[in-house]
Amino acid sequence: MDLNSQLILFVVSLLANIFSAFSGGGAGLIQLPLLLFLGLPFGIALATHKVASVALGIGATLRHLKTNTLELRFALFILATGLPGVLVGANLILQVPDNIAKFSLGWLIMGLGFYSILNRELGQQYRPMHRDRAGYWLGGSILFLIGALNGSLTSGTGLFVTLWLVRWFGLDYKHAVAYTLVLVGLFWNGTGALTLGILTKIHWSWIPALLAGSLAGGYFGAHLSITRSNRLIKHVFEVITILMGLKLIIN
């Protein structure tokens, strides 16, 4: 790949990850199709994207560490319930055709945006809830299922985590996006990248440009999510989910 192509990879990765870090997910819906368009088979493109997307989590973590917004016990709960799902999903995806799954996922993601639009005050205040045993069991079960989607499809599943943390656990958008970026971006995607790297090949020559764009985009996107209002983050989340849902359906 020549220098111009590497530059295109960097710019697309940078923009995709800025929007993803600001809204709480969706980088894969821009970055992964680019890798497919440039000629990589689906399995290799997915594994390559997964490796690059870990840098999104690193960049976001570097920024969020300055604000100390994460509760350690709650963060460990998200990891404990989501990571097993990631492993299951990563082992299944290479055996399943993805067209129907992506079509269905597109409708689900678009539905997230409309649900947020119809609930005007959703995620505007930090009001923790469902922190009892039953709440954790149900919340963790859904996080396991989202983790399986993350390990298999990688497209927009961070958006599911963001909205689920807002809707079920009562987080505002700022806190929900922070958990999604750090835990999903770094740990869930890292686990998926390792698993897919064992099961299929990674196109290493494209990784440096993708890593650089993901790292910078994750940091600057996280900075925007910290400094901007919950209302603006909510609106960006809604736009991203609807546009990306449509993109999956059309594809």
C-alpha positions as CSV (number, residue, x, y, z in Angstrom):
1,M,0.0,0.0,0.0
2,D,1.4,3.4,-1.0
3,L,1.7,6.5,1.1
4,N,-1.5,8.1,-0.2
5,S,-3.5,5.0,0.7
6,Q,-1.9,4.9,4.2
7,L,-2.9,8.6,4.6
8,I,-6.5,7.7,3.6
9,L,-6.6,5.0,6.2
10,F,-5.3,7.4,8.9
11,V,-7.8,10.2,8.1
12,V,-10.8,7.8,7.9
13,S,-9.7,6.1,11.1
14,L,-9.3,9.5,12.8
15,L,-12.7,10.8,11.9
16,A,-14.5,7.5,12.6
17,N,-13.0,7.3,16.1
18,I,-13.6,10.9,17.0
19,F,-17.3,10.5,16.3
20,S,-17.3,7.1,18.0
21,A,-15.5,8.4,21.2
22,F,-17.9,11.4,21.3
23,S,-21.2,9.4,20.9
24,G,-20.2,6.1,22.6
25,G,-19.7,3.8,19.6
26,G,-19.9,3.3,15.9
27,A,-16.4,3.4,14.6
28,G,-16.7,0.0,13.0
29,L,-19.5,1.1,10.8
30,I,-17.1,3.5,9.0
31,Q,-13.7,1.8,9.4
32,L,-14.6,-1.8,8.7
33,P,-16.4,-1.1,5.4
34,L,-13.3,0.8,4.2
35,L,-11.1,-2.2,4.8
36,L,-13.6,-4.4,2.9
37,F,-13.7,-1.8,0.1
38,L,-9.9,-1.9,-0.1
39,G,-10.0,-5.7,-0.8
40,L,-9.6,-7.5,2.5
41,P,-11.8,-10.6,3.1
42,F,-14.4,-10.2,5.8
43,G,-12.6,-12.3,8.5
44,I,-9.2,-10.6,8.0
45,A,-10.8,-7.1,7.8
46,L,-12.7,-7.7,11.0
47,A,-9.6,-9.0,12.9
48,T,-7.5,-6.0,11.5
49,H,-10.2,-3.5,12.6
50,K,-10.4,-5.1,16.0
51,V,-6.7,-4.7,16.6
52,A,-6.9,-1.0,15.5
53,S,-9.9,-0.3,17.6
54,V,-8.0,-1.2,20.8
55,A,-6.2,2.1,20.3
56,L,-9.5,3.9,20.5
57,G,-9.9,2.5,24.0
58,I,-6.3,3.5,24.9
59,G,-6.8,7.1,23.6
60,A,-10.1,7.4,25.5
61,T,-8.6,5.9,28.7
62,L,-5.7,8.4,28.7
63,R,-8.3,11.3,28.6
64,H,-10.8,9.8,31.0
65,L,-8.1,9.0,33.6
66,K,-7.8,12.7,34.2
67,T,-11.4,13.0,35.3
68,N,-11.8,9.9,37.4
69,T,-15.4,9.3,36.4
70,L,-15.4,5.5,36.5
71,E,-16.5,3.4,39.6
72,L,-14.1,0.4,39.9
73,R,-16.7,-2.1,41.1
74,F,-19.2,-1.2,38.4
75,A,-16.4,-1.3,35.7
76,L,-15.4,-4.8,36.8
77,F,-19.0,-5.9,36.6
78,I,-19.3,-4.7,33.0
79,L,-16.0,-6.6,32.2
80,A,-17.1,-9.8,34.0
81,T,-20.5,-10.0,32.2
82,G,-19.4,-8.7,28.7
83,L,-16.1,-10.4,28.1
84,P,-17.4,-14.0,28.1
85,G,-19.9,-12.9,25.4
86,V,-17.1,-11.4,23.4
87,L,-15.3,-14.7,23.4
88,V,-18.5,-16.6,22.3
89,G,-19.2,-14.1,19.5
90,A,-15.7,-14.1,18.2
91,N,-15.7,-17.9,17.9
92,L,-19.0,-18.0,16.1
93,I,-18.7,-15.2,13.6
94,L,-16.3,-16.9,11.2
95,Q,-18.8,-19.7,10.8
96,V,-21.9,-17.6,10.2
97,P,-22.9,-15.5,7.1
98,D,-23.1,-11.9,8.1
99,N,-25.6,-10.4,5.6
100,I,-28.8,-11.2,7.5
101,A,-27.2,-10.4,10.9
102,K,-26.0,-7.0,9.6
103,F,-29.5,-6.2,8.2
104,S,-31.1,-7.0,11.5
105,L,-28.5,-5.1,13.4
106,G,-29.1,-2.1,11.3
107,W,-32.8,-2.0,12.3
108,L,-31.8,-2.5,15.9
109,I,-29.3,0.3,15.9
110,M,-31.6,2.7,14.1
111,G,-34.2,1.8,16.7
112,L,-31.8,3.0,19.5
113,G,-31.7,6.4,17.9
114,F,-35.5,6.7,17.7
115,Y,-35.9,5.4,21.2
116,S,-33.6,8.1,22.5
117,I,-35.4,10.8,20.4
118,L,-38.8,9.8,21.9
119,N,-37.4,10.0,25.5
120,R,-36.3,13.6,25.6
121,E,-34.9,13.5,29.2
122,L,-33.1,10.2,28.8
123,G,-29.5,10.3,30.0
124,Q,-29.6,13.9,31.1
125,Q,-29.1,13.2,34.8
126,Y,-26.9,10.8,36.7
127,R,-29.4,8.7,38.7
128,P,-27.9,5.2,39.4
129,M,-30.6,2.5,39.7
130,H,-31.1,-1.3,39.5
131,R,-28.0,-1.9,41.7
132,D,-29.7,-4.7,43.6
133,R,-29.1,-8.4,42.8
134,A,-32.0,-8.8,40.4
135,G,-31.0,-5.6,38.6
136,Y,-27.4,-6.8,38.2
137,W,-28.5,-10.2,36.9
138,L,-30.7,-8.8,34.2
139,G,-28.3,-6.0,33.4
140,G,-25.4,-8.4,33.2
141,S,-27.3,-10.9,31.0
142,I,-28.0,-8.1,28.4
143,L,-24.3,-7.0,28.6
144,F,-23.3,-10.7,27.9
145,L,-25.5,-10.6,24.7
146,I,-24.1,-7.3,23.6
147,G,-20.6,-8.7,24.2
148,A,-21.4,-11.6,21.9
149,L,-22.5,-9.1,19.2
150,N,-19.3,-7.1,19.8
151,G,-17.1,-10.2,19.4
152,S,-18.9,-11.2,16.2
153,L,-20.1,-8.2,14.3
154,T,-18.1,-5.2,15.8
155,S,-20.5,-2.8,14.0
156,G,-22.1,-0.3,16.4
157,T,-22.3,-2.6,19.5
158,G,-20.7,0.1,21.6
159,L,-23.9,2.1,21.0
160,F,-25.9,-0.7,22.6
161,V,-23.7,-0.6,25.7
162,T,-24.1,3.2,25.9
163,L,-27.9,3.2,25.7
164,W,-28.2,0.1,28.0
165,L,-26.1,1.8,30.7
166,V,-28.3,4.9,30.4
167,R,-31.6,3.1,30.3
168,W,-31.1,0.3,32.8
169,F,-28.5,1.6,35.2
170,G,-29.5,5.2,35.2
171,L,-26.3,6.8,34.0
172,D,-26.2,10.0,32.1
173,Y,-24.7,10.1,28.6
174,K,-21.3,11.4,29.8
175,H,-20.8,8.6,32.3
176,A,-22.2,5.9,29.9
177,V,-19.9,7.0,27.1
178,A,-16.9,6.9,29.4
179,Y,-17.6,3.3,30.4
180,T,-18.2,2.3,26.8
181,L,-15.0,3.8,25.5
182,V,-12.7,2.5,28.2
183,L,-14.2,-1.0,28.8
184,V,-15.6,-1.8,25.4
185,G,-13.0,0.1,23.4
186,L,-10.0,-1.3,25.3
187,F,-10.9,-4.6,27.0
188,W,-13.8,-6.0,25.0
189,N,-12.2,-5.1,21.6
190,G,-8.8,-6.3,22.9
191,T,-10.3,-9.7,23.8
192,G,-12.0,-9.9,20.4
193,A,-8.8,-8.9,18.6
194,L,-6.8,-11.6,20.4
195,T,-9.4,-14.3,19.7
196,L,-9.8,-13.4,16.0
197,G,-6.0,-13.0,15.7
198,I,-5.7,-16.7,16.7
199,L,-8.5,-17.8,14.4
200,T,-7.6,-15.9,11.3
201,K,-5.0,-13.5,9.8
202,I,-4.4,-9.8,10.6
203,H,-3.2,-7.5,7.8
204,W,-0.3,-6.0,9.8
205,S,0.9,-3.6,7.1
206,W,-2.2,-1.5,7.5
207,I,-2.2,-1.5,11.3
208,P,0.2,1.5,12.0
209,A,-2.0,4.0,10.1
210,L,-5.2,2.6,11.7
211,L,-3.7,2.6,15.2
212,A,-2.5,6.2,14.8
213,G,-6.0,7.4,13.7
214,S,-7.8,5.4,16.4
215,L,-5.5,6.6,19.2
216,A,-5.8,10.3,18.2
217,G,-9.5,10.0,17.5
218,G,-10.2,8.2,20.8
219,Y,-8.4,10.9,22.8
220,F,-10.0,13.9,21.0
221,G,-13.4,12.3,20.9
222,A,-13.2,11.6,24.6
223,H,-12.2,15.2,25.3
224,L,-15.3,16.4,23.4
225,S,-17.6,14.0,25.4
226,I,-16.2,15.3,28.7
227,T,-16.4,19.0,27.8
228,R,-19.7,19.1,26.0
229,S,-23.2,18.8,27.5
230,N,-25.3,15.7,27.9
231,R,-27.9,17.2,25.6
232,L,-25.4,17.5,22.7
233,I,-24.0,14.0,23.3
234,K,-27.6,12.7,23.2
235,H,-28.3,14.4,19.9
236,V,-25.0,13.2,18.3
237,F,-25.8,9.7,19.6
238,E,-29.2,9.8,17.9
239,V,-27.8,11.0,14.6
240,I,-25.0,8.4,14.6
241,T,-27.3,5.5,15.4
242,I,-29.9,6.4,12.7
243,L,-27.3,7.1,9.9
244,M,-25.4,3.9,10.8
245,G,-28.5,1.8,11.0
246,L,-29.5,3.0,7.6
247,K,-26.0,2.2,6.3
248,L,-26.2,-1.4,7.5
249,I,-29.7,-1.9,6.1
250,I,-28.8,-0.4,2.7
251,N,-25.6,-2.5,2.5
